[in-house]
């Protein structure tokens, strides 16, 4: 259960530490004191959406931490699956939000994500907010309550996996069923493109290699002139000796000298090696001159080839590799289009098989729902009778529809609030107070199958008062017998049932509003209930009424 909530710099709360107990924790206070901020803070630390607007004016960041003790085995298992461990059966969640919009989240002091807080929060707290009553006005959400009681999460997950695959195959089939004329046009185009690229037979790196060869051929006269000068320098001409002849003479002289000076043998060897290297260079230059002089038509061939590749690049890609990839993709698409009939038959068979599997799974889920609906209906009617709506008759309209994400069922709650009236949609019958009590009745029924240890009701008393509020208080007290319940209320009849009564108050200092939270003793509870009953001017009569409410709640 939630044992402590620490809030810092959220809205009008500068710093506040709130201690909760088991049983029924009630939060009361004047309008605007900050009761909703406490719920918003709990939502924030549970990973729900929060905005920078929550940060107290003048502060750089807001911080919330929540401490949980007495964790259920299911929560501990989830915690371990997420890679975390409880410390002495204690779990601390924290979240900091700064003005830059960045979040810093932790689970037991270890870094976490907002998503991790939200995922874990589903195992810790179930919050019924002020707007949740509107869910009853939306028939599409009624099936959610039945599924929660039916405990068919695993079956729904298995069904949805089949359904997603079915939708994917249907989408693929729709894509394959394009206009026949368009398919034939595409086949013609791909056939031409493949023929053009196949005939060109482009190889990786070809364009760059041809460009380099073309540059050499275009400058062959300059190359030949320079090569000739290099040959003369090496081989000499009729008038002068070249480097080869002079190196050979030097080698012979040093070799002769080494007979009398052995230390010159190394120099002689090096000159000999240089001579061999120069001879090899001479032969290489001779071969290069032959290449430059050969095949005068080669330049024209290269220009034509480069022009072809250039034109193909403008149509299919910016490089040789892209041209080759385009060809491969075109061949694959052409095969798919020419194999159209076979592919379509395969897809149709796969679609039909998946549809049958999905339908069978959906029918099994529907059977479970039908059995649960009667138990749910009678249980909710009993709870609503306790909440002073004895004449309410609830019917659950269940009809088969096309396969969808939840199966084949369309489900809607119909109610009759008066004897003799035919049940009609909730949205056309129920008042605000009736919606509040009906939602509490549904939550009470669902709580029997809910593994969450803490329930929060934010202003469950909307639209109710008097004896109906007293019954709501009794029901919340009953719920708190086997789990922790937190309730924000404006009704003294409900607050009287609290095991722990927390007062949310506010003060103004130096034009700034400060909110504080106080756990009330018996005397404080009398004063707060008297304020709720009688307003700002608390009379002895209001105090006596408050004492009566407290005594009456103890007896119930």
Protein Blocks (a to p, Z undefined) as FASTA:
>chain_A
ZZbdcdehiajbfbdcddddehjdddeddehilmmmmmmmmmmmnopacdfklpcghiab
dcdddddehiafklmmmmmmnopaceehiacddddddfkopacddeehiacdfklmmmmm
mmmbccddfklmmmmmmmklmmmmmmmmnopmlmmmmmmmmmmmmmmmmmmmmmmmpcfk
lmmmmmmmmmmmmmmmmmnopaehklmmmmmmmmmmmmmmmmmmmmmmmmmmmnopfkbc
cfklmmmmmmmmmmmmmmmmmmlmmmmmmmmmmmmmmmmmmmmmmmmmmmmmgokllmmm
mmmmmmmmmmmmmmnocbfklmmmmmmmmmmmmmmmmmmmmmmmmmmmmmmmmmmmmmmm
mmmmmmmmmmmmmmmmmmmmmmmmmnopakbccddddddddddfkojadcdddddfbghi
acddfklmbcfklmmmmmmmmmmmmmmmpcbfbdcdehklgoiahjllmmmmmmmmmmmm
moccddddfbfklmmmpfbdcddddddeehiacdddddddfklmmmmmmmmmnombdcfk
lmmmmmmmmmmmmmZZ
